[in-house]
Amino acid sequence: MKTFTLEEAKQDLDKVLEHAKQGGTVIITGEDNQAYKLVSMYIPKKGPRKAGRLKGKIKITDEFYEPLPEFEPYTK
């Protein structure tokens, strides 16, 4: 973990980002004891969605279409 003041972080942003990119945590302290935590994280790029990707993996039995016993008073 490395701590920078807001002014130091502004002047040497590349160094701050590089430290975070290598897995380190960066704390940036500002005015009035305000602090900011900078952590690098990987966000994977999602590809386009594919229609029918789960086809054949979900089975709906005939029991699914039978009326529920809780609703029997309302169906008569």
mmCIF file of the N, C-alpha and C atoms, coordinates in Angstrom:
data_MODEL
# 
_entry.id   MODEL 
# 
loop_
_atom_site.group_PDB 
_atom_site.id 
_atom_site.type_symbol 
_atom_site.label_atom_id 
_atom_site.label_alt_id 
_atom_site.label_comp_id 
_atom_site.label_asym_id 
_atom_site.label_entity_id 
_atom_site.label_seq_id 
_atom_site.pdbx_PDB_ins_code 
_atom_site.Cartn_x 
_atom_site.Cartn_y 
_atom_site.Cartn_z 
_atom_site.occupancy 
_atom_site.B_iso_or_equiv 
_atom_site.pdbx_formal_charge 
_atom_site.auth_seq_id 
_atom_site.auth_comp_id 
_atom_site.auth_asym_id 
_atom_site.auth_atom_id 
_atom_site.pdbx_PDB_model_num 
ATOM 1   N N  . MET A 1 1  ? 0.847   -1.165  0.000   1.00 0.00 ? 1  MET A N  1 
ATOM 2   C CA . MET A 1 1  ? 0.000   0.000   0.000   1.00 0.00 ? 1  MET A CA 1 
ATOM 3   C C  . MET A 1 1  ? 0.896   1.233   0.000   1.00 0.00 ? 1  MET A C  1 
ATOM 4   N N  . LYS A 1 2  ? 0.547   2.164   -0.852  1.00 0.00 ? 2  LYS A N  1 
ATOM 5   C CA . LYS A 1 2  ? 1.318   3.390   -0.964  1.00 0.00 ? 2  LYS A CA 1 
ATOM 6   C C  . LYS A 1 2  ? 0.383   4.577   -0.784  1.00 0.00 ? 2  LYS A C  1 
ATOM 7   N N  . THR A 1 3  ? 0.853   5.607   -0.113  1.00 0.00 ? 3  THR A N  1 
ATOM 8   C CA . THR A 1 3  ? 0.038   6.789   0.144   1.00 0.00 ? 3  THR A CA 1 
ATOM 9   C C  . THR A 1 3  ? 0.636   7.994   -0.573  1.00 0.00 ? 3  THR A C  1 
ATOM 10  N N  . PHE A 1 4  ? -0.248  8.739   -1.241  1.00 0.00 ? 4  PHE A N  1 
ATOM 11  C CA . PHE A 1 4  ? 0.146   9.960   -1.940  1.00 0.00 ? 4  PHE A CA 1 
ATOM 12  C C  . PHE A 1 4  ? -0.777  11.082  -1.494  1.00 0.00 ? 4  PHE A C  1 
ATOM 13  N N  . THR A 1 5  ? -0.259  12.285  -1.527  1.00 0.00 ? 5  THR A N  1 
ATOM 14  C CA . THR A 1 5  ? -1.145  13.428  -1.331  1.00 0.00 ? 5  THR A CA 1 
ATOM 15  C C  . THR A 1 5  ? -1.825  13.692  -2.671  1.00 0.00 ? 5  THR A C  1 
ATOM 16  N N  . LEU A 1 6  ? -2.869  14.478  -2.641  1.00 0.00 ? 6  LEU A N  1 
ATOM 17  C CA . LEU A 1 6  ? -3.591  14.788  -3.876  1.00 0.00 ? 6  LEU A CA 1 
ATOM 18  C C  . LEU A 1 6  ? -2.686  15.494  -4.882  1.00 0.00 ? 6  LEU A C  1 
ATOM 19  N N  . GLU A 1 7  ? -1.853  16.384  -4.400  1.00 0.00 ? 7  GLU A N  1 
ATOM 20  C CA . GLU A 1 7  ? -0.930  17.108  -5.278  1.00 0.00 ? 7  GLU A CA 1 
ATOM 21  C C  . GLU A 1 7  ? 0.107   16.160  -5.895  1.00 0.00 ? 7  GLU A C  1 
ATOM 22  N N  . GLU A 1 8  ? 0.654   15.253  -5.094  1.00 0.00 ? 8  GLU A N  1 
ATOM 23  C CA . GLU A 1 8  ? 1.623   14.282  -5.622  1.00 0.00 ? 8  GLU A CA 1 
ATOM 24  C C  . GLU A 1 8  ? 0.977   13.395  -6.682  1.00 0.00 ? 8  GLU A C  1 
ATOM 25  N N  . ALA A 1 9  ? -0.246  12.979  -6.418  1.00 0.00 ? 9  ALA A N  1 
ATOM 26  C CA . ALA A 1 9  ? -0.948  12.117  -7.372  1.00 0.00 ? 9  ALA A CA 1 
ATOM 27  C C  . ALA A 1 9  ? -1.215  12.850  -8.686  1.00 0.00 ? 9  ALA A C  1 
ATOM 28  N N  . LYS A 1 10 ? -1.551  14.135  -8.608  1.00 0.00 ? 10 LYS A N  1 
ATOM 29  C CA . LYS A 1 10 ? -1.788  14.926  -9.814  1.00 0.00 ? 10 LYS A CA 1 
ATOM 30  C C  . LYS A 1 10 ? -0.507  15.072  -10.634 1.00 0.00 ? 10 LYS A C  1 
ATOM 31  N N  . GLN A 1 11 ? 0.606   15.297  -9.942  1.00 0.00 ? 11 GLN A N  1 
ATOM 32  C CA . GLN A 1 11 ? 1.870   15.520  -10.635 1.00 0.00 ? 11 GLN A CA 1 
ATOM 33  C C  . GLN A 1 11 ? 2.431   14.246  -11.254 1.00 0.00 ? 11 GLN A C  1 
ATOM 34  N N  . ASP A 1 12 ? 2.229   13.120  -10.601 1.00 0.00 ? 12 ASP A N  1 
ATOM 35  C CA . ASP A 1 12 ? 2.832   11.873  -11.079 1.00 0.00 ? 12 ASP A CA 1 
ATOM 36  C C  . ASP A 1 12 ? 1.780   10.776  -11.210 1.00 0.00 ? 12 ASP A C  1 
ATOM 37  N N  . LEU A 1 13 ? 0.749   11.051  -11.981 1.00 0.00 ? 13 LEU A N  1 
ATOM 38  C CA . LEU A 1 13 ? -0.363  10.122  -12.142 1.00 0.00 ? 13 LEU A CA 1 
ATOM 39  C C  . LEU A 1 13 ? 0.072   8.784   -12.743 1.00 0.00 ? 13 LEU A C  1 
ATOM 40  N N  . ASP A 1 14 ? 1.023   8.816   -13.668 1.00 0.00 ? 14 ASP A N  1 
ATOM 41  C CA . ASP A 1 14 ? 1.504   7.571   -14.276 1.00 0.00 ? 14 ASP A CA 1 
ATOM 42  C C  . ASP A 1 14 ? 2.094   6.633   -13.223 1.00 0.00 ? 14 ASP A C  1 
ATOM 43  N N  . LYS A 1 15 ? 2.851   7.168   -12.298 1.00 0.00 ? 15 LYS A N  1 
ATOM 44  C CA . LYS A 1 15 ? 3.462   6.368   -11.242 1.00 0.00 ? 15 LYS A CA 1 
ATOM 45  C C  . LYS A 1 15 ? 2.386   5.779   -10.326 1.00 0.00 ? 15 LYS A C  1 
ATOM 46  N N  . VAL A 1 16 ? 1.378   6.564   -9.998  1.00 0.00 ? 16 VAL A N  1 
ATOM 47  C CA . VAL A 1 16 ? 0.280   6.110   -9.140  1.00 0.00 ? 16 VAL A CA 1 
ATOM 48  C C  . VAL A 1 16 ? -0.482  4.984   -9.818  1.00 0.00 ? 16 VAL A C  1 
ATOM 49  N N  . LEU A 1 17 ? -0.824  5.167   -11.074 1.00 0.00 ? 17 LEU A N  1 
ATOM 50  C CA . LEU A 1 17 ? -1.574  4.142   -11.814 1.00 0.00 ? 17 LEU A CA 1 
ATOM 51  C C  . LEU A 1 17 ? -0.756  2.876   -12.009 1.00 0.00 ? 17 LEU A C  1 
ATOM 52  N N  . GLU A 1 18 ? 0.532   3.009   -12.250 1.00 0.00 ? 18 GLU A N  1 
ATOM 53  C CA . GLU A 1 18 ? 1.399   1.843   -12.425 1.00 0.00 ? 18 GLU A CA 1 
ATOM 54  C C  . GLU A 1 18 ? 1.455   1.026   -11.138 1.00 0.00 ? 18 GLU A C  1 
ATOM 55  N N  . HIS A 1 19 ? 1.541   1.692   -10.002 1.00 0.00 ? 19 HIS A N  1 
ATOM 56  C CA . HIS A 1 19 ? 1.565   0.986   -8.723  1.00 0.00 ? 19 HIS A CA 1 
ATOM 57  C C  . HIS A 1 19 ? 0.259   0.205   -8.521  1.00 0.00 ? 19 HIS A C  1 
ATOM 58  N N  . ALA A 1 20 ? -0.865  0.812   -8.846  1.00 0.00 ? 20 ALA A N  1 
ATOM 59  C CA . ALA A 1 20 ? -2.154  0.137   -8.715  1.00 0.00 ? 20 ALA A CA 1 
ATOM 60  C C  . ALA A 1 20 ? -2.270  -1.015  -9.709  1.00 0.00 ? 20 ALA A C  1 
ATOM 61  N N  . LYS A 1 21 ? -1.747  -0.812  -10.914 1.00 0.00 ? 21 LYS A N  1 
ATOM 62  C CA . LYS A 1 21 ? -1.822  -1.841  -11.956 1.00 0.00 ? 21 LYS A CA 1 
ATOM 63  C C  . LYS A 1 21 ? -1.036  -3.093  -11.561 1.00 0.00 ? 21 LYS A C  1 
ATOM 64  N N  . GLN A 1 22 ? 0.031   -2.936  -10.819 1.00 0.00 ? 22 GLN A N  1 
ATOM 65  C CA . GLN A 1 22 ? 0.848   -4.069  -10.395 1.00 0.00 ? 22 GLN A CA 1 
ATOM 66  C C  . GLN A 1 22 ? 0.262   -4.784  -9.180  1.00 0.00 ? 22 GLN A C  1 
ATOM 67  N N  . GLY A 1 23 ? -0.951  -4.403  -8.793  1.00 0.00 ? 23 GLY A N  1 
ATOM 68  C CA . GLY A 1 23 ? -1.619  -5.096  -7.696  1.00 0.00 ? 23 GLY A CA 1 
ATOM 69  C C  . GLY A 1 23 ? -1.560  -4.367  -6.373  1.00 0.00 ? 23 GLY A C  1 
ATOM 70  N N  . GLY A 1 24 ? -0.944  -3.231  -6.345  1.00 0.00 ? 24 GLY A N  1 
ATOM 71  C CA . GLY A 1 24 ? -0.848  -2.483  -5.102  1.00 0.00 ? 24 GLY A CA 1 
ATOM 72  C C  . GLY A 1 24 ? -2.079  -1.619  -4.860  1.00 0.00 ? 24 GLY A C  1 
ATOM 73  N N  . THR A 1 25 ? -2.284  -1.277  -3.616  1.00 0.00 ? 25 THR A N  1 
ATOM 74  C CA . THR A 1 25 ? -3.369  -0.379  -3.245  1.00 0.00 ? 25 THR A CA 1 
ATOM 75  C C  . THR A 1 25 ? -2.786  1.010   -3.048  1.00 0.00 ? 25 THR A C  1 
ATOM 76  N N  . VAL A 1 26 ? -3.476  2.001   -3.578  1.00 0.00 ? 26 VAL A N  1 
ATOM 77  C CA . VAL A 1 26 ? -3.009  3.377   -3.485  1.00 0.00 ? 26 VAL A CA 1 
ATOM 78  C C  . VAL A 1 26 ? -4.027  4.179   -2.685  1.00 0.00 ? 26 VAL A C  1 
ATOM 79  N N  . ILE A 1 27 ? -3.547  4.894   -1.691  1.00 0.00 ? 27 ILE A N  1 
ATOM 80  C CA . ILE A 1 27 ? -4.378  5.798   -0.914  1.00 0.00 ? 27 ILE A CA 1 
ATOM 81  C C  . ILE A 1 27 ? -3.968  7.219   -1.276  1.00 0.00 ? 27 ILE A C  1 
ATOM 82  N N  . ILE A 1 28 ? -4.933  8.021   -1.673  1.00 0.00 ? 28 ILE A N  1 
ATOM 83  C CA . ILE A 1 28 ? -4.672  9.418   -2.011  1.00 0.00 ? 28 ILE A CA 1 
ATOM 84  C C  . ILE A 1 28 ? -5.369  10.270  -0.962  1.00 0.00 ? 28 ILE A C  1 
ATOM 85  N N  . THR A 1 29 ? -4.592  11.061  -0.258  1.00 0.00 ? 29 THR A N  1 
ATOM 86  C CA . THR A 1 29 ? -5.164  11.914  0.783   1.00 0.00 ? 29 THR A CA 1 
ATOM 87  C C  . THR A 1 29 ? -5.353  13.314  0.239   1.00 0.00 ? 29 THR A C  1 
ATOM 88  N N  . GLY A 1 30 ? -6.522  13.871  0.509   1.00 0.00 ? 30 GLY A N  1 
ATOM 89  C CA . GLY A 1 30 ? -6.841  15.205  0.021   1.00 0.00 ? 30 GLY A CA 1 
ATOM 90  C C  . GLY A 1 30 ? -7.010  16.178  1.156   1.00 0.00 ? 30 GLY A C  1 
ATOM 91  N N  . GLU A 1 31 ? -7.748  17.225  0.890   1.00 0.00 ? 31 GLU A N  1 
ATOM 92  C CA . GLU A 1 31 ? -7.997  18.256  1.889   1.00 0.00 ? 31 GLU A CA 1 
ATOM 93  C C  . GLU A 1 31 ? -8.971  17.741  2.947   1.00 0.00 ? 31 GLU A C  1 
ATOM 94  N N  . ASP A 1 32 ? -8.915  18.312  4.120   1.00 0.00 ? 32 ASP A N  1 
ATOM 95  C CA . ASP A 1 32 ? -9.826  17.990  5.225   1.00 0.00 ? 32 ASP A CA 1 
ATOM 96  C C  . ASP A 1 32 ? -9.819  16.503  5.567   1.00 0.00 ? 32 ASP A C  1 
ATOM 97  N N  . ASN A 1 33 ? -8.649  15.868  5.482   1.00 0.00 ? 33 ASN A N  1 
ATOM 98  C CA . ASN A 1 33 ? -8.475  14.450  5.803   1.00 0.00 ? 33 ASN A CA 1 
ATOM 99  C C  . ASN A 1 33 ? -9.357  13.528  4.960   1.00 0.00 ? 33 ASN A C  1 
ATOM 100 N N  . GLN A 1 34 ? -9.757  13.990  3.803   1.00 0.00 ? 34 GLN A N  1 
ATOM 101 C CA . GLN A 1 34 ? -10.510 13.153  2.870   1.00 0.00 ? 34 GLN A CA 1 
ATOM 102 C C  . GLN A 1 34 ? -9.529  12.205  2.195   1.00 0.00 ? 34 GLN A C  1 
ATOM 103 N N  . ALA A 1 35 ? -9.881  10.918  2.102   1.00 0.00 ? 35 ALA A N  1 
ATOM 104 C CA . ALA A 1 35 ? -8.977  9.938   1.499   1.00 0.00 ? 35 ALA A CA 1 
ATOM 105 C C  . ALA A 1 35 ? -9.702  9.165   0.408   1.00 0.00 ? 35 ALA A C  1 
ATOM 106 N N  . TYR A 1 36 ? -8.954  8.758   -0.591  1.00 0.00 ? 36 TYR A N  1 
ATOM 107 C CA . TYR A 1 36 ? -9.483  7.997   -1.721  1.00 0.00 ? 36 TYR A CA 1 
ATOM 108 C C  . TYR A 1 36 ? -8.641  6.742   -1.877  1.00 0.00 ? 36 TYR A C  1 
ATOM 109 N N  . LYS A 1 37 ? -9.289  5.620   -2.090  1.00 0.00 ? 37 LYS A N  1 
ATOM 110 C CA . LYS A 1 37 ? -8.583  4.353   -2.259  1.00 0.00 ? 37 LYS A CA 1 
ATOM 111 C C  . LYS A 1 37 ? -8.668  3.955   -3.730  1.00 0.00 ? 37 LYS A C  1 
ATOM 112 N N  . LEU A 1 38 ? -7.526  3.715   -4.323  1.00 0.00 ? 38 LEU A N  1 
ATOM 113 C CA . LEU A 1 38 ? -7.443  3.355   -5.735  1.00 0.00 ? 38 LEU A CA 1 
ATOM 114 C C  . LEU A 1 38 ? -6.941  1.919   -5.839  1.00 0.00 ? 38 LEU A C  1 
ATOM 115 N N  . VAL A 1 39 ? -7.763  1.061   -6.439  1.00 0.00 ? 39 VAL A N  1 
ATOM 116 C CA . VAL A 1 39 ? -7.412  -0.345  -6.594  1.00 0.00 ? 39 VAL A CA 1 
ATOM 117 C C  . VAL A 1 39 ? -7.640  -0.722  -8.046  1.00 0.00 ? 39 VAL A C  1 
ATOM 118 N N  . SER A 1 40 ? -6.677  -1.387  -8.634  1.00 0.00 ? 40 SER A N  1 
ATOM 119 C CA . SER A 1 40 ? -6.812  -1.830  -10.016 1.00 0.00 ? 40 SER A CA 1 
ATOM 120 C C  . SER A 1 40 ? -7.656  -3.096  -10.070 1.00 0.00 ? 40 SER A C  1 
ATOM 121 N N  . MET A 1 41 ? -8.513  -3.189  -11.072 1.00 0.00 ? 41 MET A N  1 
ATOM 122 C CA . MET A 1 41 ? -9.301  -4.405  -11.254 1.00 0.00 ? 41 MET A CA 1 
ATOM 123 C C  . MET A 1 41 ? -9.480  -4.666  -12.741 1.00 0.00 ? 41 MET A C  1 
ATOM 124 N N  . TYR A 1 42 ? -9.571  -5.938  -13.077 1.00 0.00 ? 42 TYR A N  1 
ATOM 125 C CA . TYR A 1 42 ? -9.717  -6.342  -14.464 1.00 0.00 ? 42 TYR A CA 1 
ATOM 126 C C  . TYR A 1 42 ? -11.200 -6.522  -14.772 1.00 0.00 ? 42 TYR A C  1 
ATOM 127 N N  . ILE A 1 43 ? -11.684 -5.867  -15.796 1.00 0.00 ? 43 ILE A N  1 
ATOM 128 C CA . ILE A 1 43 ? -13.068 -6.018  -16.233 1.00 0.00 ? 43 ILE A CA 1 
ATOM 129 C C  . ILE A 1 43 ? -13.027 -6.685  -17.600 1.00 0.00 ? 43 ILE A C  1 
ATOM 130 N N  . PRO A 1 44 ? -13.448 -7.956  -17.654 1.00 0.00 ? 44 PRO A N  1 
ATOM 131 C CA . PRO A 1 44 ? -13.370 -8.663  -18.929 1.00 0.00 ? 44 PRO A CA 1 
ATOM 132 C C  . PRO A 1 44 ? -14.344 -8.085  -19.953 1.00 0.00 ? 44 PRO A C  1 
ATOM 133 N N  . LYS A 1 45 ? -13.909 -8.068  -21.179 1.00 0.00 ? 45 LYS A N  1 
ATOM 134 C CA . LYS A 1 45 ? -14.747 -7.573  -22.256 1.00 0.00 ? 45 LYS A CA 1 
ATOM 135 C C  . LYS A 1 45 ? -15.738 -8.667  -22.641 1.00 0.00 ? 45 LYS A C  1 
ATOM 136 N N  . LYS A 1 46 ? -16.999 -8.312  -22.668 1.00 0.00 ? 46 LYS A N  1 
ATOM 137 C CA . LYS A 1 46 ? -18.037 -9.271  -23.013 1.00 0.00 ? 46 LYS A CA 1 
ATOM 138 C C  . LYS A 1 46 ? -18.264 -9.247  -24.512 1.00 0.00 ? 46 LYS A C  1 
ATOM 139 N N  . GLY A 1 47 ? -18.432 -10.415 -25.055 1.00 0.00 ? 47 GLY A N  1 
ATOM 140 C CA . GLY A 1 47 ? -18.719 -10.518 -26.476 1.00 0.00 ? 47 GLY A CA 1 
ATOM 141 C C  . GLY A 1 47 ? -20.207 -10.351 -26.729 1.00 0.00 ? 47 GLY A C  1 
ATOM 142 N N  . PRO A 1 48 ? -20.607 -10.407 -27.978 1.00 0.00 ? 48 PRO A N  1 
ATOM 143 C CA . PRO A 1 48 ? -22.028 -10.272 -28.285 1.00 0.00 ? 48 PRO A CA 1 
ATOM 144 C C  . PRO A 1 48 ? -22.819 -11.468 -27.756 1.00 0.00 ? 48 PRO A C  1 
ATOM 145 N N  . ARG A 1 49 ? -24.056 -11.223 -27.379 1.00 0.00 ? 49 ARG A N  1 
ATOM 146 C CA . ARG A 1 49 ? -24.912 -12.289 -26.866 1.00 0.00 ? 49 ARG A CA 1 
ATOM 147 C C  . ARG A 1 49 ? -25.337 -13.198 -28.020 1.00 0.00 ? 49 ARG A C  1 
ATOM 148 N N  . LYS A 1 50 ? -25.469 -14.477 -27.714 1.00 0.00 ? 50 LYS A N  1 
ATOM 149 C CA . LYS A 1 50 ? -25.856 -15.465 -28.726 1.00 0.00 ? 50 LYS A CA 1 
ATOM 150 C C  . LYS A 1 50 ? -27.253 -15.981 -28.421 1.00 0.00 ? 50 LYS A C  1 
ATOM 151 N N  . ALA A 1 51 ? -28.148 -15.878 -29.361 1.00 0.00 ? 51 ALA A N  1 
ATOM 152 C CA . ALA A 1 51 ? -29.503 -16.399 -29.188 1.00 0.00 ? 51 ALA A CA 1 
ATOM 153 C C  . ALA A 1 51 ? -29.467 -17.922 -29.225 1.00 0.00 ? 51 ALA A C  1 
ATOM 154 N N  . GLY A 1 52 ? -30.223 -18.558 -28.337 1.00 0.00 ? 52 GLY A N  1 
ATOM 155 C CA . GLY A 1 52 ? -30.321 -20.011 -28.328 1.00 0.00 ? 52 GLY A CA 1 
ATOM 156 C C  . GLY A 1 52 ? -29.171 -20.719 -27.652 1.00 0.00 ? 52 GLY A C  1 
ATOM 157 N N  . ARG A 1 53 ? -28.403 -20.022 -26.878 1.00 0.00 ? 53 ARG A N  1 
ATOM 158 C CA . ARG A 1 53 ? -27.227 -20.604 -26.241 1.00 0.00 ? 53 ARG A CA 1 
ATOM 159 C C  . ARG A 1 53 ? -27.582 -21.700 -25.235 1.00 0.00 ? 53 ARG A C  1 
ATOM 160 N N  . LEU A 1 54 ? -28.748 -21.583 -24.594 1.00 0.00 ? 54 LEU A N  1 
ATOM 161 C CA . LEU A 1 54 ? -29.166 -22.568 -23.601 1.00 0.00 ? 54 LEU A CA 1 
ATOM 162 C C  . LEU A 1 54 ? -30.159 -23.585 -24.165 1.00 0.00 ? 54 LEU A C  1 
ATOM 163 N N  . LYS A 1 55 ? -30.349 -23.583 -25.461 1.00 0.00 ? 55 LYS A N  1 
ATOM 164 C CA . LYS A 1 55 ? -31.301 -24.501 -26.075 1.00 0.00 ? 55 LYS A CA 1 
ATOM 165 C C  . LYS A 1 55 ? -30.922 -25.943 -25.763 1.00 0.00 ? 55 LYS A C  1 
ATOM 166 N N  . GLY A 1 56 ? -31.907 -26.698 -25.265 1.00 0.00 ? 56 GLY A N  1 
ATOM 167 C CA . GLY A 1 56 ? -31.682 -28.091 -24.933 1.00 0.00 ? 56 GLY A CA 1 
ATOM 168 C C  . GLY A 1 56 ? -31.178 -28.324 -23.524 1.00 0.00 ? 56 GLY A C  1 
ATOM 169 N N  . LYS A 1 57 ? -30.880 -27.271 -22.790 1.00 0.00 ? 57 LYS A N  1 
ATOM 170 C CA . LYS A 1 57 ? -30.362 -27.419 -21.431 1.00 0.00 ? 57 LYS A CA 1 
ATOM 171 C C  . LYS A 1 57 ? -31.450 -27.262 -20.373 1.00 0.00 ? 57 LYS A C  1 
ATOM 172 N N  . ILE A 1 58 ? -32.610 -26.722 -20.754 1.00 0.00 ? 58 ILE A N  1 
ATOM 173 C CA . ILE A 1 58 ? -33.713 -26.533 -19.826 1.00 0.00 ? 58 ILE A CA 1 
ATOM 174 C C  . ILE A 1 58 ? -34.863 -27.423 -20.266 1.00 0.00 ? 58 ILE A C  1 
ATOM 175 N N  . LYS A 1 59 ? -35.353 -28.218 -19.341 1.00 0.00 ? 59 LYS A N  1 
ATOM 176 C CA . LYS A 1 59 ? -36.472 -29.122 -19.633 1.00 0.00 ? 59 LYS A CA 1 
ATOM 177 C C  . LYS A 1 59 ? -37.681 -28.680 -18.828 1.00 0.00 ? 59 LYS A C  1 
ATOM 178 N N  . ILE A 1 60 ? -38.828 -28.507 -19.494 1.00 0.00 ? 60 ILE A N  1 
ATOM 179 C CA . ILE A 1 60 ? -40.081 -28.184 -18.829 1.00 0.00 ? 60 ILE A CA 1 
ATOM 180 C C  . ILE A 1 60 ? -40.987 -29.402 -18.977 1.00 0.00 ? 60 ILE A C  1 
ATOM 181 N N  . THR A 1 61 ? -41.341 -29.989 -17.833 1.00 0.00 ? 61 THR A N  1 
ATOM 182 C CA . THR A 1 61 ? -42.181 -31.187 -17.848 1.00 0.00 ? 61 THR A CA 1 
ATOM 183 C C  . THR A 1 61 ? -43.650 -30.789 -17.920 1.00 0.00 ? 61 THR A C  1 
ATOM 184 N N  . ASP A 1 62 ? -44.519 -31.768 -18.170 1.00 0.00 ? 62 ASP A N  1 
ATOM 185 C CA . ASP A 1 62 ? -45.957 -31.517 -18.239 1.00 0.00 ? 62 ASP A CA 1 
ATOM 186 C C  . ASP A 1 62 ? -46.510 -31.061 -16.888 1.00 0.00 ? 62 ASP A C  1 
ATOM 187 N N  . GLU A 1 63 ? -45.858 -31.426 -15.804 1.00 0.00 ? 63 GLU A N  1 
ATOM 188 C CA . GLU A 1 63 ? -46.276 -31.018 -14.469 1.00 0.00 ? 63 GLU A CA 1 
ATOM 189 C C  . GLU A 1 63 ? -46.275 -29.492 -14.317 1.00 0.00 ? 63 GLU A C  1 
ATOM 190 N N  . PHE A 1 64 ? -45.454 -28.826 -15.062 1.00 0.00 ? 64 PHE A N  1 
ATOM 191 C CA . PHE A 1 64 ? -45.363 -27.363 -15.009 1.00 0.00 ? 64 PHE A CA 1 
ATOM 192 C C  . PHE A 1 64 ? -46.688 -26.708 -15.372 1.00 0.00 ? 64 PHE A C  1 
ATOM 193 N N  . TYR A 1 65 ? -47.431 -27.319 -16.301 1.00 0.00 ? 65 TYR A N  1 
ATOM 194 C CA . TYR A 1 65 ? -48.670 -26.733 -16.799 1.00 0.00 ? 65 TYR A CA 1 
ATOM 195 C C  . TYR A 1 65 ? -49.896 -27.101 -15.971 1.00 0.00 ? 65 TYR A C  1 
ATOM 196 N N  . GLU A 1 66 ? -49.766 -27.981 -14.994 1.00 0.00 ? 66 GLU A N  1 
ATOM 197 C CA . GLU A 1 66 ? -50.890 -28.368 -14.145 1.00 0.00 ? 66 GLU A CA 1 
ATOM 198 C C  . GLU A 1 66 ? -51.208 -27.239 -13.179 1.00 0.00 ? 66 GLU A C  1 
ATOM 199 N N  . PRO A 1 67 ? -52.505 -27.042 -12.850 1.00 0.00 ? 67 PRO A N  1 
ATOM 200 C CA . PRO A 1 67 ? -52.862 -25.958 -11.918 1.00 0.00 ? 67 PRO A CA 1 
ATOM 201 C C  . PRO A 1 67 ? -52.315 -26.218 -10.522 1.00 0.00 ? 67 PRO A C  1 
ATOM 202 N N  . LEU A 1 68 ? -51.970 -25.149 -9.837  1.00 0.00 ? 68 LEU A N  1 
ATOM 203 C CA . LEU A 1 68 ? -51.457 -25.260 -8.484  1.00 0.00 ? 68 LEU A CA 1 
ATOM 204 C C  . LEU A 1 68 ? -52.607 -25.493 -7.499  1.00 0.00 ? 68 LEU A C  1 
ATOM 205 N N  . PRO A 1 69 ? -52.395 -26.369 -6.516  1.00 0.00 ? 69 PRO A N  1 
ATOM 206 C CA . PRO A 1 69 ? -53.463 -26.643 -5.554  1.00 0.00 ? 69 PRO A CA 1 
ATOM 207 C C  . PRO A 1 69 ? -53.882 -25.403 -4.750  1.00 0.00 ? 69 PRO A C  1 
ATOM 208 N N  . GLU A 1 70 ? -52.985 -24.463 -4.552  1.00 0.00 ? 70 GLU A N  1 
ATOM 209 C CA . GLU A 1 70 ? -53.303 -23.254 -3.789  1.00 0.00 ? 70 GLU A CA 1 
ATOM 210 C C  . GLU A 1 70 ? -54.344 -22.393 -4.499  1.00 0.00 ? 70 GLU A C  1 
ATOM 211 N N  . PHE A 1 71 ? -54.419 -22.494 -5.811  1.00 0.00 ? 71 PHE A N  1 
ATOM 212 C CA . PHE A 1 71 ? -55.335 -21.680 -6.579  1.00 0.00 ? 71 PHE A CA 1 
ATOM 213 C C  . PHE A 1 71 ? -56.623 -22.408 -6.945  1.00 0.00 ? 71 PHE A C  1 
ATOM 214 N N  . GLU A 1 72 ? -56.820 -23.608 -6.449  1.00 0.00 ? 72 GLU A N  1 
ATOM 215 C CA . GLU A 1 72 ? -58.023 -24.395 -6.764  1.00 0.00 ? 72 GLU A CA 1 
ATOM 216 C C  . GLU A 1 72 ? -59.319 -23.676 -6.396  1.00 0.00 ? 72 GLU A C  1 
ATOM 217 N N  . PRO A 1 73 ? -59.411 -22.985 -5.238  1.00 0.00 ? 73 PRO A N  1 
ATOM 218 C CA . PRO A 1 73 ? -60.663 -22.271 -4.924  1.00 0.00 ? 73 PRO A CA 1 
ATOM 219 C C  . PRO A 1 73 ? -61.018 -21.187 -5.948  1.00 0.00 ? 73 PRO A C  1 
ATOM 220 N N  . TYR A 1 74 ? -60.024 -20.639 -6.609  1.00 0.00 ? 74 TYR A N  1 
ATOM 221 C CA . TYR A 1 74 ? -60.284 -19.557 -7.571  1.00 0.00 ? 74 TYR A CA 1 
ATOM 222 C C  . TYR A 1 74 ? -60.660 -20.082 -8.954  1.00 0.00 ? 74 TYR A C  1 
ATOM 223 N N  . THR A 1 75 ? -60.405 -21.348 -9.223  1.00 0.00 ? 75 THR A N  1 
ATOM 224 C CA . THR A 1 75 ? -60.673 -21.885 -10.554 1.00 0.00 ? 75 THR A CA 1 
ATOM 225 C C  . THR A 1 75 ? -62.035 -22.550 -10.647 1.00 0.00 ? 75 THR A C  1 
ATOM 226 N N  . LYS A 1 76 ? -62.768 -22.674 -9.549  1.00 0.00 ? 76 LYS A N  1 
ATOM 227 C CA . LYS A 1 76 ? -64.093 -23.325 -9.585  1.00 0.00 ? 76 LYS A CA 1 
ATOM 228 C C  . LYS A 1 76 ? -65.199 -22.332 -9.691  1.00 0.00 ? 76 LYS A C  1 
# 
